Amino acid sequence: MISKENICLWKDINPNDSNDNKNICHKVWNHHKIKLNNIPLFYKKWYYKGLKYVWQLFDFRIKEHYSFNDIWSIRGINRNYFIRYKSLTLRIPRKIIDKLRNNEFNPN
């Protein structure tokens, strides 16, 4: 089975590929629309814990962002970063969230 991570890695290597699942690869970090004070976000520790794509913040079962407790449990993010997490999820464009909710690019 092809994983979401593999699709995103393929898109990084082959950006002109016309694969229908290309939209799943919206990166969380340095995304042109996910900014704080007009500066793209990048949390290095979160990146190294494997958090790289918007879909990794999304619980497809309930069609919402993971709660902070869930993301803490899944990624081991420091409990002191609740506000940082909330700030990040609030900055993700509605258009991306709607696509996740509608499974418009779920590769499974």
N, C-alpha and C positions, 0 to 999 in steps of 0.2 A: 504494500500500500504506500502511496506517495504521501509524505507528511507535509504539513503546512510549512515547516522549516525548510524542507527540500525545495518546495516551490519558490520560496523567497530567496534562497541561495541561488537557484537557477536564474531568477529574475535579476539578481545582482550581477551575475556573470554575463547574462544575455538580455540586456534591457530592451532590446527591440523584438523579443519573442512576443508573438501575438496570443499567447495562452490566455484563455478566458478568466483564469484565476489570478491574473496579475494584480488586481485591486486588493487582494488579501495582504499584500506586502507593504501596506502603509506602515512606514517606520515610525516608532514613537519619537525617537531622538532626532533632533535637527530637522524635523518636519517643517515645511514652510508655513503651515497654519497652526502648529502647536507651539505657542510662544508665551513667554512671560515678560512683560515690559518690552515687547517687540524683539525679544531675543529667543531663538529656538532653545528648547530645553535639552539638557543632557545630564543625566545622573549616572556617573561612571560606575558606581558600585552596583546600581540596578542593572546596568548593561552587562556587567560581568557576572551577574546572577542569572543571566539568560533572558532578561526582558528586553526584547528588541522590536516587537511588532505590536500594533494596536490590538490585534485579535487576541493577544496573550493576556490582555486586561479584561477580556469579555467572557462571561459565563453563558455559553450557548444554550444551556438548559433553561435558564430563566430570562434570557435575552436582555441582560443588563451587565454593567461592569461588575467585576468581582467586588465584594465588600473588602474593606481594608484587612479584616481578619483573614479572609480567604487568600488574598494576595500575600499577606505576611506568611501564612502557612505554606503556600505553594512556592514562593520565591525566597522566603527567609529575609524579607526586607525589615529593617529595624523598626520596631514599634513606635519610635519617636517621630516617624515620618508620615503620620496620618494626614496632616495638612498638606504636605507635599504631594501625596498620592491623590487626595481630593482635588487639589489644584490641577494636577495633570489630567485627571479624567474629565474635569469640567472644560478643559481646553480642546478636547478632541472634537473636531467638526461634526455637526449633526448628520451630515451626509454620509460620513464614514460609519457612524453608529447605526443609521438606518440600514445600510447595506449589511452590516453584521446581523442586525435583528431579522432581516429578510433572508438570511443565508444566501445572498447573491453571489458570494464567492467562497462558499464552503467546499473544499476539494473532496470531501468524503461522500 
